[in-house]
């Protein structure tokens, strides 16, 4: 069993580097990160594996194999740095053409170095051992090799620094800081122990500090990736536990299991645990995503509520502006026409007065339409208040009917009021709104009746006040009865007889009666058979 | 002696129309076009009735009504509020400040407003 000294520490460190690297690959790929990012990350880790493991084995095997292994390890080094360049540009979202060209150039140079390093002695000429420590004799192009690695390192740091000082978003700053710390640490350690000490001081025994510093870089990159994806990095306890179990089993497999059969069984167990961990982390990630989705839904809901409140406020402002702005010109038109018609400016010839009366009447229709439209807007915006007071319903109906007598008489119609047998008590009514309803129905009755008349009756039934307004007019088709109380509906009779109105009066009437907790409906035996409107209001 | 009516109305066309109607009916008319002007002009006068528009520039008619009700000489002056803004809260505020009526302008001809003035004048 190997002891825990010198070489053994290096071996254990190598195992940990491998285990942690593998773990991060599983972690990144089990989270829904950008495909390119996770591929680049995985490529980095694979190149790291090749580099650090072959560099280690080149030092423990014989020279003929050793030189081949170290040349392979070194051949992937420029590629490793180029992959970091690709990763940084992708992570920072740099799409400029110049960077595409730089990436391609370094990729081609790195591939060239792969072939030069592997198949020539231009980079590594010879290796030999002194006191069991591998020594390297560099080839003629080794300075180009080191120079390329240094240029790539400086370029990567430059890109990160530039991003760091140009971004104002805290999240992005944090991620860039992670990459900067990781890369700077790696660059420093790699530079000192893999370039400066061996090249200038022929000290080769601390190479592993440079090689294994790759895991510092990998760790910071993994953290930055996960932090960028998850708003709150949530490394769950099960994930950490699985990571610890994996590393322990991996170490046990390599160190404490000489028996090949047992080694195989343990390897299978390890792979199974790795797969289960992957599934577990996927499940944790799904939960995190669901939580994030809920948070986003809540944010969207809050925004929607805010937008609704704004829309409501805008609607109210529109109603207020519309009522004032629309009505003002109508007021002056009404005012001056009435003053002209009543002789304020002198006697008006009958023919001209007739025309002025027409214009006045049209203006009144427009006023009525504007009033109804504004009422509908206010009803739908919830701006109309129900303001009940104790009132005598019989008295209100009587006054309204009195007001219509002249109009009805002018058309040759009768208008009657059937009083209740039992006097109704005073009841809670919003007189203003109820008046509008009764006025509207009687006005419609007169409009759609050419002979006969209107009968208004009131009676008490089961603690309800029941008003019936019947006319001997044109009647209503069965299919129109229900639609009449919807906005912008006038029934077929309305279309035939008259082009006045927008069909809002009965819609408003229904809303006003509903405010009283009452009901309103219409009945008719059909066209030319008259119609009856019923209103039922609970006596409160 | 002529009765005085103080008309506060910011729409020039309507102000002239009501002024003309009231003068033809034998009233002396004082006009103002906003609340601040009205507060200045009412000092030293003793109108028999005030015809007050509610939606005025800068300060509303309610603001004017609140200010004059603080003064002893105008506590009992009849006020008819009129507006094309039919708002129940504003209406209630006007009545709480002693307005005799709250009319929607489009619903009344100048003659009908004159009838209301004659009904409420002191």
Boltz contact constraints between the chains, C-beta under 6 A:
constraints:
  - contact:
      token1: [A, 323]
      token2: [B, 84]
      max_distance: 6.0
  - contact:
      token1: [A, 323]
      token2: [B, 85]
      max_distance: 6.0
  - contact:
      token1: [A, 324]
      token2: [B, 55]
      max_distance: 6.0
  - contact:
      token1: [A, 324]
      token2: [B, 84]
      max_distance: 6.0
  - contact:
      token1: [A, 324]
      token2: [B, 85]
      max_distance: 6.0
  - contact:
      token1: [A, 327]
      token2: [B, 84]
      max_distance: 6.0
  - contact:
      token1: [A, 327]
      token2: [B, 106]
      max_distance: 6.0
  - contact:
      token1: [A, 328]
      token2: [B, 11]
      max_distance: 6.0
  - contact:
      token1: [A, 328]
      token2: [B, 84]
      max_distance: 6.0
  - contact:
      token1: [A, 330]
      token2: [B, 106]
      max_distance: 6.0
  - contact:
      token1: [A, 331]
      token2: [B, 105]
      max_distance: 6.0
  - contact:
      token1: [A, 331]
      token2: [B, 106]
      max_distance: 6.0
  - contact:
      token1: [A, 332]
      token2: [B, 13]
      max_distance: 6.0
  - contact:
      token1: [A, 332]
      token2: [B, 14]
      max_distance: 6.0
  - contact:
      token1: [A, 335]
      token2: [B, 17]
      max_distance: 6.0
  - contact:
      token1: [A, 335]
      token2: [B, 110]
      max_distance: 6.0
  - contact:
      token1: [A, 338]
      token2: [B, 109]
      max_distance: 6.0
  - contact:
      token1: [A, 339]
      token2: [B, 110]
      max_distance: 6.0
  - contact:
      token1: [A, 367]
      token2: [B, 106]
      max_distance: 6.0
  - contact:
      token1: [A, 385]
      token2: [B, 88]
      max_distance: 6.0
